[in-house]
Amino acid sequence: MTVHTLQGLRILLADDHAAVRMGFRLLLEGAGAEVVGEADSGEKAVTAFSELKPAMLMMDVSMPGIGGLGALERLLAHHPDARVLILSAHDDAQIPARALRAGATGYLSKRAQPQELLRAVATVARGQRYIDPDIAPALALAQFSGGQDPVTALTEKEFAVFLQLAQGRTVAEIADSHNLSPSTVGTHLYHIKQKLNVSNAAELALVAIRSGLIEV
C-alpha cells in the first residue's frame, strides 16, 4: 500500500457534515479504498465500527453527543486494537495531545492537503503512529511549556466535559450522552471551574476560545 494507493482498504467515516463526508469518500475511493459506512455522531461511529468491522476509522473531533474524543474512549474500550485517525479543524495542541494519549493511531488537521490525508490514512492503516507535520512542532513544544495553558490542568474526563460545556451543552445533555449521572457531571463542572478559575458558562467558552478549542 503506497501513499497514493489504498487498494481494498475498508474505511468507516465519521463526521457530522454530509458534504465533508462526501469529499472524503470521493478522495478515498479515488485512491482505491472502500468506504464501508458513514456516521454523523460519536455514538453512531462506535456502533457502526462494531457492525462493519472496518480496517480503520476516520473520525472528526467535533460532533454531536459524546464527540470524537468520547467516541474514541468508548471504541477502544471494546476494540483496543482499532486503528483510528482523528481529524480536527482546530490548530491547538490540546486536542491532538489528548487524542493520541487516549489511544488514537493518528491525528490530522482538516486543513491538510489531499495527498497528506492519503499519506495519513495509509500510515494508520499499517498500524503506525501518524502526527500531522504542521501540528508536530506545537505538540512537542506543549510537552515542555510548563502548563501555561490552564486547560492542561484538566483530567481527560474533565476535558471532555469542558469541551461540551463550552459548546453550549447543558449538564443534563452531557450526562445523557456520556452515560453519566447529572451529579457526576456536576462534580466535574465544579473541578473545572476551580482549575480554570471561572464562574459561569460564558467564561468557560472564553477559555475554550482563547485556547483555540472552539471557533467564534
C-alpha positions as CSV (number, residue, x, y, z in Angstrom):
1,M,0.0,0.0,0.0
2,T,1.6,3.3,-1.1
3,V,0.7,6.9,-0.2
4,H,-1.2,7.1,-3.4
5,T,-2.9,3.7,-3.4
6,L,-5.3,2.4,-0.7
7,Q,-6.5,-0.5,-2.7
8,G,-9.0,-2.7,-0.9
9,L,-8.8,-0.7,2.4
10,R,-12.1,-0.8,4.2
11,I,-12.7,2.6,6.0
12,L,-15.5,4.0,8.2
13,L,-16.1,7.8,8.1
14,A,-17.4,9.8,11.0
15,D,-18.2,13.5,10.6
16,D,-21.4,15.4,11.2
17,H,-21.2,17.3,7.9
18,A,-22.5,15.3,5.0
19,A,-20.6,17.4,2.4
20,V,-17.3,16.8,4.3
21,R,-18.0,13.0,4.3
22,M,-18.7,13.1,0.6
23,G,-15.4,14.9,-0.1
24,F,-13.5,12.3,2.0
25,R,-15.4,9.4,0.3
26,L,-14.5,10.7,-3.2
27,L,-10.9,11.2,-2.3
28,L,-10.5,7.8,-0.6
29,E,-12.4,5.8,-3.2
30,G,-10.4,7.5,-5.9
31,A,-7.3,6.1,-4.2
32,G,-8.8,2.6,-4.2
33,A,-10.2,2.4,-0.7
34,E,-13.7,1.2,0.1
35,V,-15.8,3.4,2.4
36,V,-18.0,0.8,4.1
37,G,-20.1,3.2,6.2
38,E,-20.6,6.7,7.5
39,A,-21.6,8.1,10.8
40,D,-22.6,11.6,11.9
41,S,-22.1,11.3,15.7
42,G,-19.7,9.6,18.0
43,E,-22.3,7.1,19.2
44,K,-23.1,6.0,15.7
45,A,-19.4,5.7,14.9
46,V,-18.9,3.3,17.8
47,T,-22.0,1.2,16.8
48,A,-21.0,1.2,13.1
49,F,-17.5,0.1,13.8
50,S,-18.7,-2.9,15.8
51,E,-21.2,-3.9,13.0
52,L,-19.0,-3.2,9.9
53,K,-15.6,-4.1,11.3
54,P,-13.6,-1.8,9.1
55,A,-9.8,-1.8,8.8
56,M,-9.8,1.8,10.2
57,L,-11.9,4.7,11.3
58,M,-11.5,8.3,10.2
59,M,-13.3,10.5,12.8
60,D,-13.8,14.2,13.4
61,V,-13.4,15.5,16.9
62,S,-16.3,18.0,16.9
63,M,-19.5,16.0,16.6
64,P,-22.9,15.9,18.4
65,G,-23.3,13.8,21.5
66,I,-20.1,12.4,23.0
67,G,-17.9,13.8,20.2
68,G,-14.8,12.3,18.8
69,L,-12.8,12.0,22.0
70,G,-15.6,10.4,23.9
71,A,-16.3,8.0,21.0
72,L,-12.6,7.2,20.8
73,E,-12.5,6.2,24.5
74,R,-15.7,4.1,24.2
75,L,-14.5,2.4,21.0
76,L,-11.1,1.4,22.3
77,A,-12.7,0.0,25.5
78,H,-14.4,-2.6,23.3
79,H,-11.9,-2.7,20.4
80,P,-8.4,-2.0,21.8
81,D,-6.7,-2.7,18.5
82,A,-8.9,-0.3,16.5
83,R,-6.9,1.9,14.2
84,V,-8.3,5.4,14.4
85,L,-7.3,8.6,12.5
86,I,-8.7,11.6,14.4
87,L,-9.3,14.8,12.4
88,S,-10.0,18.3,13.6
89,A,-10.3,21.8,12.2
90,H,-8.6,23.3,15.2
91,D,-4.9,24.2,15.4
92,D,-4.3,23.9,19.1
93,A,-2.0,21.2,20.6
94,Q,-4.5,20.2,23.3
95,I,-6.8,18.1,21.2
96,P,-4.1,16.1,19.3
97,A,-2.2,15.5,22.5
98,R,-5.3,14.2,24.3
99,A,-6.4,12.1,21.3
100,L,-3.0,10.4,20.9
101,R,-2.8,9.9,24.7
102,A,-6.3,8.3,24.6
103,G,-5.1,5.8,22.0
104,A,-5.7,7.3,18.6
105,T,-3.3,5.9,16.0
106,G,-3.0,9.2,14.2
107,Y,-4.1,12.9,14.1
108,L,-4.5,15.1,11.1
109,S,-5.7,18.7,10.6
110,K,-8.7,19.1,8.2
111,R,-6.6,21.9,6.6
112,A,-4.1,19.3,5.3
113,Q,-3.6,18.8,1.5
114,P,-5.4,15.7,-0.1
115,Q,-2.1,13.9,-0.6
116,E,-1.2,14.3,3.1
117,L,-4.6,12.9,4.1
118,L,-3.9,9.8,1.9
119,R,-0.5,9.5,3.5
120,A,-2.0,9.7,7.0
121,V,-4.7,7.0,6.1
122,A,-2.0,4.7,4.6
123,T,0.2,5.1,7.7
124,V,-2.6,4.5,10.2
125,A,-3.9,1.5,8.2
126,R,-0.5,-0.1,8.7
127,G,-0.9,0.4,12.5
128,Q,1.8,3.1,12.6
129,R,1.6,6.4,14.5
130,Y,0.9,9.4,12.4
131,I,1.1,13.1,13.5
132,D,0.2,16.0,11.2
133,P,3.6,17.5,10.4
134,D,2.2,21.0,10.7
135,I,1.0,20.2,14.3
136,A,4.0,18.2,15.4
137,P,6.2,21.2,16.4
138,A,3.5,22.7,18.6
139,L,2.7,19.3,20.0
140,A,6.3,18.8,21.0
141,L,6.6,22.3,22.4
142,A,3.5,21.8,24.5
143,Q,5.2,18.9,26.4
144,F,7.7,21.4,27.7
145,S,5.5,24.5,28.1
146,G,5.2,24.2,31.8
147,G,1.5,24.1,31.6
148,Q,1.0,27.7,30.6
149,D,-2.4,26.9,29.1
150,P,-4.8,26.4,32.1
151,V,-6.7,23.7,30.2
152,T,-3.7,21.3,30.6
153,A,-4.7,21.0,34.3
154,L,-7.9,19.2,33.4
155,T,-8.1,15.4,33.5
156,E,-9.3,13.6,30.4
157,K,-12.8,13.3,31.8
158,E,-12.9,16.9,32.8
159,F,-11.6,18.0,29.4
160,A,-14.3,16.1,27.6
161,V,-17.0,17.7,29.8
162,F,-15.3,21.1,29.5
163,L,-15.5,20.9,25.6
164,Q,-19.2,20.0,25.7
165,L,-20.0,22.8,28.2
166,A,-18.0,25.4,26.2
167,Q,-20.1,24.4,23.1
168,G,-23.3,25.3,25.0
169,R,-24.5,21.9,26.1
170,T,-26.2,21.5,29.4
171,V,-25.3,19.3,32.3
172,A,-28.3,17.1,31.6
173,E,-27.4,16.7,27.9
174,I,-23.8,15.8,28.8
175,A,-24.9,13.3,31.4
176,D,-27.2,11.7,28.9
177,S,-24.7,11.4,26.0
178,H,-21.8,10.2,28.2
179,N,-24.0,7.8,30.3
180,L,-23.2,9.6,33.5
181,S,-25.4,10.9,36.3
182,P,-26.0,14.6,36.4
183,S,-24.3,14.7,39.8
184,T,-21.1,13.2,38.3
185,V,-21.1,15.8,35.6
186,G,-21.8,18.5,38.2
187,T,-18.8,17.3,40.2
188,H,-16.6,17.5,37.0
189,L,-18.0,21.0,36.4
190,Y,-17.1,22.1,39.9
191,H,-13.5,20.9,39.5
192,I,-13.3,22.5,36.0
193,K,-14.4,25.9,37.4
194,Q,-11.9,25.6,40.3
195,K,-9.0,24.7,38.0
196,L,-9.8,27.3,35.3
197,N,-10.8,30.0,37.8
198,V,-14.1,30.6,36.1
199,S,-17.7,31.0,37.5
200,N,-20.1,30.6,34.6
201,A,-20.7,29.1,31.1
202,A,-19.6,32.3,29.3
203,E,-16.2,32.3,31.0
204,L,-15.8,28.6,30.1
205,A,-16.5,29.4,26.5
206,L,-14.0,32.3,26.6
207,V,-11.3,30.0,27.9
208,A,-12.0,27.5,25.2
209,I,-11.8,30.2,22.5
210,R,-8.5,31.5,23.9
211,S,-7.1,28.0,23.9
212,G,-8.1,27.6,20.3
213,L,-10.6,24.8,21.1
214,I,-13.7,26.3,19.6
215,E,-14.2,28.9,16.9
216,V,-16.2,32.1,17.2
